[in-house]
């Protein structure tokens, strides 16, 4: 979940050489080191196969990256995404909640403020879904788009795992090299710079449900320099029972006023 509250990038899983390594292990009669390597590759591939691929139906997600908390839902059939995040103003104490809804190429936003007692001058927006014109956004990357069924980047993170151990009962642990491939794009540039070499061995835990669907992935990102330790968390749940994501109907929506673009464009 990137700081610009975009939906995370989708990266398809690639199959690992599990079968080949298993065959070698049998031929060598179970060499200790090789057995450990085979176990790691097997556990990694098993875990990768639990990442949502669209067959699960609509589901909810939530997560955090040490700075922002994000929650929402994904509807693969509709190429739909809904997400929201709350940003607290540390100086004045009020909270801005920004929600987005995406269906195909169409996108709406809803922006609201809470904790504004005693404050004046805050912008007033309609309490409706505001349809956005991408041409009016100075940086279209600052709003989400439907990019697949893994908004928390669990797939690329697990693909970069250097060790994976299965502990039974749907529990896994290991370490991830955040400098590897697409995993390097999960954290912000500032976070990666602060981590330095520590980014190559970041511990993680993961859980899957009884139907072998990923339900949580947590990275324990260590302290580095002046940066405090934090957790990067991805949660997936309510597979198939989550309401579908649909375009706002009738009076629930209107075209976004210019004030909405001013807020989103910063």
HUTA-V391035 format. One record per residue. N is the residue number from 0. RES is the residue in one letter. PHI is phi in whole degrees, 0 to 359 (* if undefined). Layout:
# HUTA-V391035
N:RES:PHI  N:RES:PHI
This chain:
# HUTA-V391035
0:X:*  1:X:284  2:X:296  3:X:277  4:X:53  5:X:283  6:X:293  7:X:291  8:X:288  9:X:267  10:X:230  11:X:290  12:X:286  13:X:246  14:X:290  15:X:266  16:X:275  17:X:299  18:X:299  19:X:297  20:X:294  21:X:298  22:X:297  23:X:297  24:X:299  25:X:294  26:X:297  27:X:272  28:X:71  29:X:89  30:X:303  31:X:305  32:X:297  33:X:294  34:X:300  35:X:296  36:X:295  37:X:296  38:X:299  39:X:295  40:X:296  41:X:296  42:X:295  43:X:297  44:X:294  45:X:300  46:X:291  47:X:300  48:X:288  49:X:269  50:X:293  51:X:308  52:X:234  53:X:107  54:X:280  55:X:276  56:X:80  57:X:299  58:X:209  59:X:262  60:X:219  61:X:207  62:X:181  63:X:206  64:X:231  65:X:95  66:X:237  67:X:244  68:X:252  69:X:229  70:X:215  71:X:170  72:X:212  73:X:233  74:X:232  75:X:301  76:X:297  77:X:266  78:X:49  79:X:249  80:X:215  81:X:227  82:X:210  83:X:213  84:X:214  85:X:245  86:X:238  87:X:266  88:X:279  89:X:292  90:X:277  91:X:254  92:X:85  93:X:275  94:X:240  95:X:258  96:X:253  97:X:243  98:X:241  99:X:230  100:X:230  101:X:236  102:X:226  103:X:63  104:X:265  105:X:269  106:X:219  107:X:233  108:X:227  109:X:221  110:X:238  111:X:220  112:X:233  113:X:228  114:X:69  115:X:260  116:X:304  117:X:84  118:X:259  119:X:231  120:X:89  121:X:287  122:X:294  123:X:246  124:X:241  125:X:299  126:X:275  127:X:221  128:X:285  129:X:256  130:X:286  131:X:259  132:X:258  133:X:307  134:X:294  135:X:266  136:X:262  137:X:292  138:X:219  139:X:295  140:X:288  141:X:275  142:X:236  143:X:286  144:X:216  145:X:287  146:X:231  147:X:124  148:X:254  149:X:225  150:X:295  151:X:268  152:X:66  153:X:299  154:X:302  155:X:297  156:X:295  157:X:291  158:X:297  159:X:268  160:X:293  161:X:261  162:X:211  163:X:218  164:X:237  165:X:266  166:X:259  167:X:88  168:X:56  169:X:74  170:X:251  171:X:225  172:X:210  173:X:165  174:X:221  175:X:232  176:X:267  177:X:288  178:X:270  179:X:265  180:X:52  181:X:291  182:X:298  183:X:294  184:X:264  185:X:287  186:X:271  187:X:290  188:X:300  189:X:294  190:X:295  191:X:294  192:X:298  193:X:296  194:X:289  195:X:59  196:X:295  197:X:297  198:X:293  199:X:277  200:X:219  201:X:258  202:X:293  203:X:218  204:X:229  205:X:213  206:X:225  207:X:233  208:X:272  209:X:293  210:X:259  211:X:59  212:X:241  213:X:297  214:X:247  215:X:203  216:X:218  217:X:231  218:X:260  219:X:264  220:X:283  221:X:284  222:X:294  223:X:209  224:X:60  225:X:272  226:X:281  227:X:279  228:X:295  229:X:207  230:X:250  231:X:261  232:X:237  233:X:232  234:X:233  235:X:237  236:X:201  237:X:54  238:X:296  239:X:81  240:X:256  241:X:283  242:X:302  243:X:293  244:X:266  245:X:229  246:X:299  247:X:303  248:X:265  249:X:44  250:X:286  251:X:284  252:X:221  253:X:203  254:X:293  255:X:292  256:X:285  257:X:300  258:X:299  259:X:296  260:X:292  261:X:298  262:X:292  263:X:289  264:X:277  265:X:73
